[in-house]
Amino acid sequence: MNVSIDWTAFLHVFAVALSGAVLVVGFYALGLRLMVRAGRVPVVTPAEFTDAIAVISEKQARRRAKAAAKAAKKNPLTPTQKRVALIGAYAAFGLCALAVLAGIVLIVVGA
């Protein structure tokens, strides 16, 4: 029995997977950054899990929400710049979703 590996196909899959991961993470990070610049800091309420390593208290959650609101007030951008940043954030999230959908299509279709 002779096993042969198609190294060009392996490198092609590696390059596509690496570039896909970079695109998804990059667009998501850009979207979050633009959301913060637009004054819409995403604050996620903590969930209580029985096996959680670290769960923040309600006091810490209120403190973080207060800090996010304070940071939004100190934003030096004009309302038009904030609107452009928000549109850019939504576009970056859309591109992130598009990259994920393209990966799913590549898996299903096998092109």
Secondary structure as UniProt FT lines:
FT   HELIX           7..37
FT   TURN            38..39
FT   TURN            50..51
FT   HELIX           58..73
FT   HELIX           79..109
//
